[in-house]
Amino acid sequence: MVEARGTIPERVRRALYGLRRGHCYAPECDEPVVVLDEGQSVFVGEIAHIVAAVASGPRGGANVPDRNAFENLLILCGRHHKIIDDVRTRDRYPVDVLREWKAKREAEFDTATREELHRLDDLPVRLPHLLVEAFRDATTELTATVDRLEATGQLTHDAARLLHAALARTANTGPGVGDGVPGVKEAFEEAYDAAGGASFLGLPSAAAYETGPGVVQHLRGARCGHPAVICAIAGRAAVVITTDLWNGIANIGGGRPSGGVHGVGFPVHTTGGDQRYISPTIEQVPTTGGSWRAGTMRRTGDRRWIWTPDLVFDSNNSANAETAFNSQSALDLRLRLAAQIPFAQDEPRLTASGRRRLTAELAEPEMTAIVAAFAADRTGVPGELRWRPCADQFARNDSWGASYECVIHSADGRPTIRGTLQFLMPDLMRSQRLTSLVDIEIDFDGCQTEPCQPNTPVTRRLSHVEITEFFTAAWRLAFDVLPLALGEPVADGDHGDRPGASLYIINERGQNTGGERTFRLGDLVDLSPFGSTHKIYQSRLDLAVVGRGSLSEHDARNVVRRALVRAAEDAGFDAADLVTW
């Protein structure tokens, strides 16, 4: 039977609270005898007799007035109880040794306290309940006292917070902050205390563990109003985040092994406010350490978390320049946007219904504008201009690819402006991403009345504005239109990983091609807005944009402009950063 509050003398109650802090009586044993389970104190130790309860038991031959009196009882963990009573080991633990254990643990007890404890009967049965009740009551009173002193101004808020943290840690017999992984305890405790400590964040619900690029530990939550997580990667300070954000990171990538924290990484700091506590009000959280490199977790209007990679420009960009392109029929100049798109399907394929959907979308009148734009002031635009599935022997129109062509011919039937669209599956490309290719080729002989002269500027060169508008329109075709051939929209999920687009401006009649009809890149494209360069042989400009997929027209144009400036700088142009649009 559990004693009602008030029936235990105050002196005894406080003494028992002191016993609780001592854990097992065995020397150097840190095993707790009371633990917290979901906020409830539970006795998990055992009550042992120094002199056995019966004469035939361990050390039972010794003479004591009352075998069940407090002075004959020890509070031990289950392991040490077995050790002192087992027939094979009990001789190593005589009465004198066990009484010494007891004396050291109870050194702070005064005579009056011992007398009060001696008067309590049936202690072997009652003591576990008394220990739990004493600890619960004392902790409640201390917590209330701290709150009262803070409310009356006798304690500062910071001092009260530290006292609450100390009380909570005294109560915690489960894993401590940072326990479980060597070398993280100090960093985790620093973040834990800076973010509010036990009174704000609650106690750890489990030991710390390693996952992905770092270490994490879950917290129960307290005054913060939500479960929380401490996490850190090597070289970065530990931070405390909400479990909601942690679960949001785990869900990025649709459950793929490469997704979640493995791809996204860990939160590293906030974009505003407390740098060690990322509260539920924070809408954007930078991440790093994952295989997808740096990015940002962002909360959407419907309160979901999505991940956006950081924008990166990569000058090492030759991989997709010639992918699925027949150079034997190349015209003078080619503009290409090659997009790499992450996907969620295990084995993506193009279906008949998907190809019909894509063909219908490409039949819309505005879809040919990307080709017709280059005919202005150069050649006429036929009335029946449209995208048609390619019949070329190298083109794919099956489960592994879709290919379309839109061509403006000269008077003699030669292609003058040719647009090509291709959407290729990962298996075909030996890639881990979907590939969208948008090409525009131009034959300048068909765009002017007189034949072009080698190594001489053509009559109507492409302007940097025309090139910008091509890549902006191509961005939408690559990321939003061509993927319609799949059974599900690519842009509707957060599949993680890093989408990207490679931009190419290629002179197909360069001086190293071996033909008589050659040009310099500046003969075909007006690059003067970017300044001048000392490079003599400049056959192309190119750059990869990593970390951006489907974008609005405005955002796509901004990214394209930045990419063209960067590509011109890479080529040595001395005023690329001063270009006007």
C-alpha positions in Angstrom: 0.0 0.0 0.0 1.3 3.5 -0.9 1.3 5.9 2.0 -0.8 9.0 1.5 1.0 12.3 1.4 1.6 13.7 4.8 2.0 10.3 6.6 5.7 10.3 6.0 7.6 12.6 8.4 9.2 15.5 6.6 12.6 14.6 7.9 12.3 11.0 6.5 10.9 12.2 3.2 13.9 14.5 2.6 16.3 11.7 3.7 14.7 9.3 1.2 15.1 11.9 -1.5 18.8 11.9 -0.7 18.9 8.1 -1.0 17.4 8.4 -4.5 20.3 10.5 -5.6 22.7 7.9 -4.3 21.6 5.2 -6.7 22.7 1.6 -5.9 24.6 1.3 -2.5 27.4 -0.7 -4.0 30.6 1.3 -4.3 31.2 2.9 -7.6 27.9 1.6 -9.0 26.0 4.2 -11.0 23.0 2.0 -11.7 19.8 4.0 -10.8 17.2 2.5 -8.4 14.4 4.9 -9.6 13.9 5.8 -13.2 11.5 8.1 -15.1 9.2 6.5 -17.6 7.1 9.1 -19.5 7.4 11.4 -16.6 6.5 8.8 -13.9 9.0 7.7 -11.3 9.4 3.9 -11.1 11.4 1.9 -8.6 13.7 -0.5 -10.4 16.1 -1.4 -7.7 15.8 -4.1 -5.1 15.7 -4.1 -1.2 18.3 -6.4 0.2 19.0 -7.6 3.8 22.4 -7.2 5.3 21.4 -10.1 7.7 19.0 -12.4 5.9 15.3 -12.2 6.8 15.6 -15.9 7.9 18.5 -17.6 9.7 19.1 -20.0 6.8 19.7 -17.1 4.3 22.9 -15.2 3.5 24.6 -14.0 6.6 21.5 -15.2 8.5 23.4 -16.4 11.5 24.2 -12.9 12.7 22.1 -11.6 15.6 20.1 -8.5 14.9 17.1 -7.2 16.9 14.8 -6.7 13.9 15.7 -8.2 10.5 13.3 -5.9 8.7 14.4 -2.7 10.4 15.8 0.1 8.2 19.3 -0.4 9.7 19.4 -3.9 8.2 18.3 -2.9 4.7 20.3 -2.0 1.6 19.0 -0.5 -1.7 20.8 -2.2 -4.5 20.5 -2.8 -8.2 19.5 -6.2 -9.3 23.1 -7.2 -10.3 24.6 -6.4 -6.9 21.8 -8.0 -5.0 22.5 -11.3 -6.8 26.2 -10.9 -6.2 26.0 -10.4 -2.4 23.5 -13.2 -1.9 24.7 -15.8 -4.4 26.1 -18.9 -2.7 29.3 -18.7 -4.8 30.1 -15.1 -4.0 28.3 -14.2 -0.7 31.3 -15.0 1.4 33.1 -12.0 -0.1 30.4 -9.7 1.3 30.2 -10.3 5.1 28.0 -8.2 7.4 30.8 -5.7 8.2 31.4 -4.9 4.5 27.7 -4.4 3.7 27.2 -2.2 6.8 30.2 -0.1 5.5 28.4 0.3 2.2 25.3 1.5 4.0 27.1 3.9 6.3 28.8 5.7 3.4 25.5 6.1 1.5 23.7 7.3 4.5 26.4 9.5 6.1 24.2 12.6 5.9 21.4 11.0 8.1 21.2 12.4 11.6 20.1 10.4 14.7 16.5 11.8 14.6 16.1 10.7 10.9 17.3 7.2 11.7 14.8 7.0 14.6 12.0 8.1 12.4 12.9 5.4 9.8 13.2 2.8 12.5 9.6 3.4 13.6 8.3 2.7 10.1 7.2 -0.9 9.9 7.1 -3.4 7.0 9.9 -1.5 5.3 11.1 -4.3 2.8 7.7 -3.9 1.2 7.0 -0.2 1.7 10.5 1.3 1.0 10.2 1.2 -2.8 7.0 3.2 -2.7 8.3 5.6 -0.1 11.4 6.3 -2.2 9.3 7.1 -5.3 6.9 9.3 -3.4 9.6 11.1 -1.5 11.4 11.9 -4.8 8.2 13.0 -6.6 7.1 15.3 -3.7 10.5 16.9 -3.2 11.0 17.6 -6.9 7.5 19.1 -7.2 8.2 21.4 -4.2 11.6 22.5 -5.5 10.2 23.2 -8.9 7.4 25.3 -7.4 9.8 27.1 -5.2 12.0 28.1 -8.2 8.9 29.3 -10.1 7.7 31.4 -7.1 11.1 33.0 -6.6 11.4 33.9 -10.2 7.8 35.4 -10.2 8.6 37.6 -7.2 11.9 38.8 -8.7 14.1 37.0 -6.2 15.6 34.9 -9.0 16.6 36.1 -12.5 15.1 34.2 -15.4 18.5 32.8 -16.3 19.1 31.6 -12.8 15.7 30.0 -12.7 16.3 28.3 -16.0 19.6 26.8 -14.7 17.9 25.5 -11.5 15.1 23.9 -13.5 17.7 22.3 -15.7 19.6 21.0 -12.7 16.4 19.6 -11.1 15.4 17.8 -14.4 18.9 16.3 -14.8 18.8 15.1 -11.2 15.5 13.4 -12.0 16.8 11.8 -15.2 18.1 8.3 -14.7 17.8 7.6 -18.4 20.4 8.6 -21.0 22.0 12.0 -20.4 22.5 14.6 -23.0 25.2 13.4 -25.5 25.3 9.9 -24.1 25.7 7.1 -26.6 28.3 8.5 -29.0 31.9 9.2 -27.7 33.1 12.8 -28.1 29.8 14.7 -28.5 28.7 15.2 -24.9 30.3 18.6 -24.4 29.0 20.0 -27.7 25.5 18.6 -27.2 25.3 19.9 -23.6 26.4 23.3 -24.8 23.6 23.5 -27.4 21.1 22.0 -25.0 21.8 24.6 -22.3 22.0 27.5 -24.8 18.6 26.5 -26.2 16.8 26.4 -22.9 17.9 23.3 -21.1 15.7 20.6 -19.5 12.9 22.8 -18.3 12.4 24.1 -21.9 13.4 21.1 -24.1 12.7 18.2 -21.8 15.0 15.2 -21.2 16.5 12.9 -23.7 14.1 10.1 -24.8 17.0 7.9 -26.0 20.7 7.9 -26.3 22.5 9.8 -29.1 23.2 7.9 -32.3 25.0 8.3 -35.6 23.0 8.7 -38.8 24.0 10.1 -42.2 26.8 12.6 -41.8 26.4 13.3 -38.1 25.0 12.5 -34.7 21.4 13.1 -33.4 19.6 12.7 -30.0 15.8 13.0 -29.5 14.3 15.1 -26.6 10.9 14.7 -25.0 10.0 18.4 -25.1 8.8 20.5 -22.2 7.9 24.2 -22.1 8.9 24.6 -25.7 5.7 22.7 -26.6 7.1 20.2 -29.0 9.5 17.2 -29.1 13.0 18.3 -30.1 16.2 17.0 -31.6 19.9 17.9 -31.0 22.0 17.3 -34.0 25.5 18.1 -35.3 28.0 17.2 -38.0 31.7 17.4 -37.7 33.1 20.9 -37.8 29.8 22.5 -37.0 28.2 23.6 -33.7 25.3 21.4 -32.5 21.8 22.9 -32.9 18.4 22.1 -31.5 15.6 21.7 -33.9 11.9 20.6 -33.8 11.1 17.0 -34.4 8.8 18.3 -37.2 11.8 19.7 -39.1 13.8 16.5 -38.5 11.0 14.4 -39.9 10.7 16.8 -42.8 14.4 16.2 -43.6 13.9 12.4 -43.3 11.0 12.5 -45.9 13.0 14.3 -48.6 13.7 11.9 -51.4 10.6 9.8 -51.1 12.2 7.2 -48.9 15.1 6.4 -51.2 18.3 5.2 -49.3 20.2 8.1 -50.7 17.6 10.6 -49.5 16.8 12.0 -46.1 19.8 13.1 -44.0 22.1 11.1 -46.3 21.3 13.4 -49.2 20.1 16.6 -47.5 22.5 16.6 -44.5 21.9 18.3 -41.2 20.6 21.8 -40.2 23.6 23.9 -39.3 22.2 27.3 -38.2 19.2 29.6 -38.7 18.7 32.5 -41.0 17.7 34.7 -38.1 17.2 34.6 -34.3 18.8 32.2 -32.0 21.6 30.4 -33.7 21.4 27.3 -31.5 17.7 26.8 -31.3 15.7 26.6 -34.5 12.2 27.2 -33.3 8.9 26.3 -35.0 8.5 29.9 -36.3 11.6 29.6 -38.5 10.6 29.1 -42.2 14.0 28.5 -43.8 16.8 26.4 -42.4 20.2 25.9 -44.2 21.6 22.4 -44.5 24.9 20.9 -45.3 26.9 17.7 -45.1 24.7 15.5 -47.3 25.7 14.0 -50.6 23.5 16.6 -52.4 25.7 19.4 -50.9 24.4 22.5 -49.4 20.8 23.6 -49.5 17.8 25.0 -47.6 14.8 23.4 -46.0 11.8 25.6 -46.6 8.3 25.5 -45.2 5.5 25.7 -47.8 2.1 27.4 -47.5 0.5 24.1 -46.4 3.1 23.7 -43.7 5.1 20.9 -45.5 8.9 21.0 -45.6 10.7 20.9 -48.9 14.4 21.1 -49.7 16.0 23.4 -52.3 19.7 23.0 -53.2 21.9 26.0 -53.2 22.5 27.5 -56.7 25.9 26.5 -58.0 27.6 27.4 -61.3 30.0 24.7 -62.6 32.5 25.5 -65.3 33.4 21.8 -65.9 30.6 21.3 -68.3 31.4 19.3 -71.3 29.5 16.1 -70.6 26.2 16.9 -72.3 27.4 19.0 -75.2 27.2 16.2 -77.8 24.7 13.9 -76.1 22.3 12.4 -78.6 23.4 14.9 -81.3 24.2 14.0 -84.9 27.1 16.2 -85.7 27.2 15.0 -89.4 24.1 17.2 -90.1 25.1 20.1 -87.9 24.4 23.7 -89.0 26.5 26.8 -88.2 25.5 27.6 -84.7 23.9 25.5 -82.0 22.3 26.6 -78.7 21.6 23.7 -76.3 20.0 23.4 -72.8 20.6 20.0 -71.3 18.6 19.4 -68.1 19.2 16.6 -65.5 16.1 15.9 -63.5 15.9 13.7 -60.4 13.0 11.2 -60.3 11.0 9.1 -57.8 9.9 6.2 -59.9 11.9 3.0 -59.5 12.0 2.4 -63.3 10.6 5.4 -65.2 9.4 4.7 -68.7 7.5 6.6 -71.4 4.0 5.2 -72.0 1.8 5.6 -75.1 -0.6 7.9 -73.1 2.3 9.9 -71.9 3.6 10.5 -75.4 0.1 11.5 -76.6 -0.1 14.0 -73.7 3.3 15.5 -74.7 2.4 15.6 -78.4 -0.8 17.5 -77.6 1.0 20.0 -75.4 3.6 20.7 -78.1 0.8 21.3 -80.6 -0.3 24.4 -78.7 0.5 27.5 -80.9 2.9 29.2 -78.4 5.2 26.1 -78.3 6.8 27.0 -81.6 7.7 30.5 -80.5 11.2 29.3 -79.3 12.0 28.5 -83.0 10.1 31.3 -84.7 11.8 33.9 -82.5 15.1 33.4 -84.5 13.3 33.9 -87.9 12.5 37.6 -87.1 14.5 39.8 -89.5 16.3 36.7 -90.8 13.8 34.5 -92.8 10.1 33.9 -93.1 8.0 31.8 -90.7 5.9 29.2 -92.3 2.2 29.1 -91.4 2.2 25.4 -90.5 5.2 25.5 -88.1 4.8 22.8 -85.5 6.7 20.2 -83.5 6.6 16.7 -85.1 8.0 13.4 -83.8 11.4 12.7 -85.3 11.6 10.1 -88.0 15.4 10.1 -88.0 17.0 6.6 -87.5 18.9 7.9 -84.4 15.8 9.4 -82.7 14.0 7.7 -79.9 10.2 7.5 -79.8 9.6 4.5 -77.6 9.5 3.6 -73.9 13.1 5.0 -73.5 12.8 8.3 -75.2 10.8 11.0 -77.0 12.1 13.1 -79.9 10.5 16.0 -81.7 11.7 18.4 -84.5 10.5 21.8 -85.6 12.2 23.2 -88.8 12.1 26.3 -90.9 13.5 25.7 -94.4 15.2 28.0 -96.9 13.8 28.5 -100.4 16.0 25.6 -101.7 14.7 23.3 -99.0 17.7 23.3 -96.7 17.1 23.6 -92.9 17.7 27.2 -91.9 16.5 27.1 -88.3 16.0 23.7 -86.7 14.7 23.0 -83.2 15.0 19.6 -81.6 13.5 18.3 -78.3 14.5 15.0 -76.7 13.5 13.4 -73.4 15.6 10.4 -72.5 15.3 7.8 -69.7 18.1 7.1 -67.2 18.7 3.5 -68.5 19.3 4.8 -72.0 21.7 7.5 -70.7 23.4 5.3 -68.1 22.5 8.0 -65.7 20.7 8.4 -62.4 18.5 11.2 -63.7 16.1 12.0 -66.5 17.6 14.0 -69.4 15.9 16.8 -71.3 17.6 18.2 -74.4 16.5 21.4 -76.2 18.5 22.4 -79.3 18.2 25.3 -81.7 20.5 25.2 -84.8 20.9 28.0 -87.3 22.4 28.0 -90.8 23.3 31.7 -91.6 23.5 31.2 -95.3 19.7 30.6 -95.3 19.2 33.8 -93.2 20.7 36.3 -95.6 20.6 37.1 -99.3 24.3 36.7 -99.9 26.4 33.7 -98.9 28.4 34.1 -95.6 32.1 34.8 -95.9 34.4 32.7 -93.8 35.7 34.3 -90.6 33.6 37.3 -91.2 30.6 38.4 -89.1 27.3 37.4 -90.5 24.7 40.0 -91.5 22.5 39.4 -88.5 24.3 37.9 -85.5 22.5 36.6 -82.5 22.3 39.1 -79.7 22.8 38.3 -76.0 19.2 39.1 -75.4 18.0 36.6 -78.0 20.2 33.9 -76.4 18.8 34.8 -73.0 15.2 34.4 -74.2 16.0 31.1 -75.9 17.5 29.6 -72.7 14.6 31.0 -70.6 12.0 29.3 -72.9 14.1 26.2 -73.1 14.1 26.0 -69.3 10.3 25.6 -69.3 10.4 23.0 -72.1 13.0 20.9 -70.4 11.7 20.9 -66.9 7.9 21.3 -67.3 6.8 20.2 -70.8 9.0 17.3 -71.8 8.4 15.4 -68.5 4.7 15.3 -69.4 5.6 12.1 -71.3 6.0 10.3 -67.9 3.1 8.9 -66.1 3.4 11.4 -63.3 4.6 15.1 -63.2 8.2 15.4 -62.2 7.8 18.9 -60.6 5.0 17.9 -58.2 7.1 15.9 -55.7 10.1 16.7 -53.7 12.4 13.9 -54.9 15.5 15.5 -53.4 18.9 15.4 -55.2 20.1 18.3 -57.3 18.5 19.1 -60.6 20.6 21.0 -63.1 20.9 22.5 -66.5 23.9 22.8 -68.8 23.9 25.8 -71.2 25.9 25.7 -74.4 26.6 28.2 -77.2 28.5 26.1 -79.8 30.1 27.2 -83.0 29.9 24.2 -85.3 32.1 25.8 -87.9 35.1 26.5 -85.8 38.6 27.0 -87.2 39.6 23.5 -85.9 36.8 21.7 -87.8 38.8 21.3 -91.0 36.4 22.8 -93.4 36.8 25.8 -95.7 33.7 27.5 -94.4 34.8 28.4 -90.8 33.8 31.1 -88.4 34.8 32.5 -85.1 32.1 32.4 -82.4 32.0 36.2 -82.4 31.1 36.1 -86.1 27.9 34.4 -85.3 27.0 35.8 -81.9 27.4 39.5 -80.8 29.5 39.1 -77.6 30.5 42.8 -77.4 28.1 43.5 -74.5 30.4 41.3 -72.4 33.5 43.3 -73.3 36.5 41.8 -75.1 38.7 38.8 -74.5 42.2 37.9 -75.6 41.3 34.3 -76.4 41.7 33.7 -80.1 40.2 30.3 -80.5 36.8 30.5 -78.8 34.6 27.8 -80.2 31.9 27.9 -77.5 30.6 29.3 -74.2 29.1 26.9 -71.7 28.2 26.6 -68.1 26.3 24.2 -65.8 23.6 25.5 -63.5 23.3 23.1 -60.5 20.6 23.2 -57.9 17.6 24.5 -59.9 14.8 22.7 -61.6 11.3 23.9 -62.5 11.2 27.7 -62.2 8.9 30.6 -63.0 9.7 32.5 -66.2 11.1 35.4 -64.1 13.3 33.2 -62.0 14.5 31.2 -65.0 15.5 34.4 -66.8 17.4 35.6 -63.8 19.3 32.4 -63.5 20.1 32.3 -67.2 21.5 35.9 -67.1 23.7 35.1 -64.2 24.9 31.9 -65.9 25.8 33.8 -69.1 27.7 36.4 -67.2 29.7 33.6 -65.5 30.3 31.8 -68.7 31.6 35.1 -70.3 33.9 35.7 -67.3 35.2 32.1 -67.6 36.0 32.9 -71.3 38.0 36.0 -70.3 35.6 38.8 -71.3 36.6 41.9 -69.3 33.2 43.6 -68.9 30.9 40.6 -68.4 29.7 41.9 -65.0 28.7 45.2 -66.6 26.4 43.8 -69.2 22.9 45.4 -69.5 19.9 43.5 -70.6 
